Amino acid sequence: MTFHVSVAVSAAVVSISVTDSGGTKTAPIVEHPGADDIHGRGLAMVAALAHHVETRGDRHGRTVTAHLTPGRGVS
């Protein structure tokens, strides 16, 4: 699998996008894994820090973009 990361920075927001080459039939979702699970935490951590998270694409490739604004997230 290949992926591409892009970052856009302005005074109001930092946007981070990750695009993969596809291959899965399901879109990424925020999961709530158990304490012993070894997968499923990444998007939940991103969503906790971001002001907004959006997903676009299909099984041929998806982009997840997180928009982070000042004052949002864990301090």
N, C-alpha and C positions, 0 to 999 in steps of 0.2 A: 504494500500500500504506500502511496505517496501522498504528501500533503503540502500545502502552501500556507504560510503565515504572513499576514500583513497588519501593519499598525498605522493608524492615523491619529495625529495629535493636534488638538486645538486648545485654546484657553478654557473652553467649556467642557470638553470631553476627550477621553482616550478611547478609541475603538480598536478592538483586536479581533481579527477574523482568521479563522482556520478553515481551509477548504481541503477536503479529502478527495480521493479518486473514485469514491463509491464502492460498490460491491456488497452492500447490505441492503436488505429490503425494508428495514425500519429506520425511522428518523430518530435522532438522539433525543432522549427525554431525561428529565431530572428523576433520578431514582432515589429510593430510601433503603439502602442496603443494611443488612444486619451487621453487627459488630465483627463477625467472623468472615464476612464476605470480602473477596479480594478485588472486586470490580464495582463500578457504579457510583463513584464519589466525585469524579471530575466535573461534570456539568453542574452538580449541586453546589460545589465550591465556587464555581464561576458565577452561578446565579446569585449566590449569597453576597458576592462582592460587587456585582454589576448593577447598574441602574436599570438596564434592559438587555435581554438576550433574545436574539432572533435566529431562526434556522430556515434556510432556503435550500432547495435542490431536490434531488430524487436519487434513485439507486445508482445513477451514473456519476454522482458527485454531490456532496452537500457542503454548505458553508454555515458555520456557526459564528455569529458576531456578538461580542459582548461590548456594551457601551458603559464605560466607567466615568462617573462624574465626581468632582471633589466632594468630600464629606460623606460618601457612601461607603459602607463596608465596615470591616473590623478595625478597631483602633487599638 
